[in-house]
Amino acid sequence: MSVLADRFGRVATDLRVSLTDRCNLRCSYCMPEEGLAWMPREQQLTDDEVSRLIRIAVEQLGVTDVRFTGGEPLIRRGLTGIIAAAAALEPRPKLSITTNGIGLDRLAGALRDAGLNRVNVSLDTLSPARFLELTHRDRHADVLKGLAGAARAGLTPVKINTVLMRGVNDDEAPALLRFALDHGYQLRFIEQMPLDAQHQWDRHEMVTAEAILASLEPYGLLPDSVSRGTAPAETWLVPGYVDAAGNPARVGVIGSVTRPFCGDCDRTRLTADGQVRNCLFATDESDLRGLLRSGRPDADIAKAWQAAMWGKRAGHGIDDPSFLQPVRPMSAIGG
């Protein structure tokens, strides 16, 4: 088996697959209230094309983890079939999904039966009114139902992804952690990244990992002795709490901007229109859709994927004065 290696000795084993650029929320740090110009359907990979690329990644390139993203992946009609096809591969990859949780309470059982292992659900506030202000949709209760539905279905550990924004929801960090602890969820705070469609990200307005940890001081967090490995989150133990499995409760902080982990990155990304991105902040892409649709064999596609990953930069370069925000926003890249 070949691998997806780069010039710096990193090997990508974690594949992020964006299934759509569409979303049923309008989070202010992601896209404008009116939405975006969505990808034409004919440009989007078909279910069979998505499944073929996942198969090549797993069987020929050493990918062991596949996470489905968007946009909002739950609105992809063929989702359960795509998951089932991935679950049938040998060796079987670990399968997860990042979602806003809307509709997850209805779909969780079917996703589990198809082979999904676990979920990450985005939740930035415990206030329905604030949720409406942030997302321009009155769906807060649906997200909470989705979290509970995922837990009932056994899609565990259920993880919550939270982006804090200065003057918007940065006062909620302790309450969000208490909510997660009370329900047996695992909370991950994520620094806001320059991936908004409006290109209005301002580093000086970002809530840093240091500020997040300072707000959680009342919990007396302890360093986690378990190595993070290639995981993006630094984790801390929360004394006096256990998770749903009875293990010591943890909280994570993903400091993509101020505490970059590029040196340990093991991710490769596939957009909904079949482009390989070797970094979340890459400014160029490599086309696999064209190879698929021109009838090229799996071996050619695998080689093109390897070539794309070989060109990966040492780091995202956000601190470099020459840094340019990607043209694609997060909704069109996949998290």
Salt bridges, closest charged atoms under 4 A:
ASP6 OD2 - ARG10 NE 2.62
ASP14 OD1 - ARG16 NE 2.98
ASP21 OD1 - ARG22 NH1 3.72
GLU33 OE1 - HIS136 ND1 3.72
ASP47 OD1 - ARG76 NH2 2.65
GLU49 OE2 - ARG293 NE 2.88
GLU59 OE1 - ARG55 NH1 3.85
ASP113 OD1 - ARG112 NH2 3.06
ASP142 OD2 - ARG139 NE 2.51
ASP171 OD1 - ARG130 NH1 2.84
GLU172 OE2 - ARG130 NH1 2.89
ASP224 OD2 - ARG250 NE 2.50
GLU234 OE2 - ARG259 NH1 3.35
ASP266 OD1 - ARG267 NH1 2.91
ASP273 OD2 - ARG328 NH2 3.00
GLU285 OE2 - ARG277 NH1 2.72
GLU285 OE2 - ARG328 NE 2.58
ASP298 OD1 - ARG52 NH2 2.76
ASP298 OD2 - ARG55 NH1 2.80
ASP300 OD2 - ARG296 NE 3.01
ASP319 OD1 - ARG203 NH1 2.50
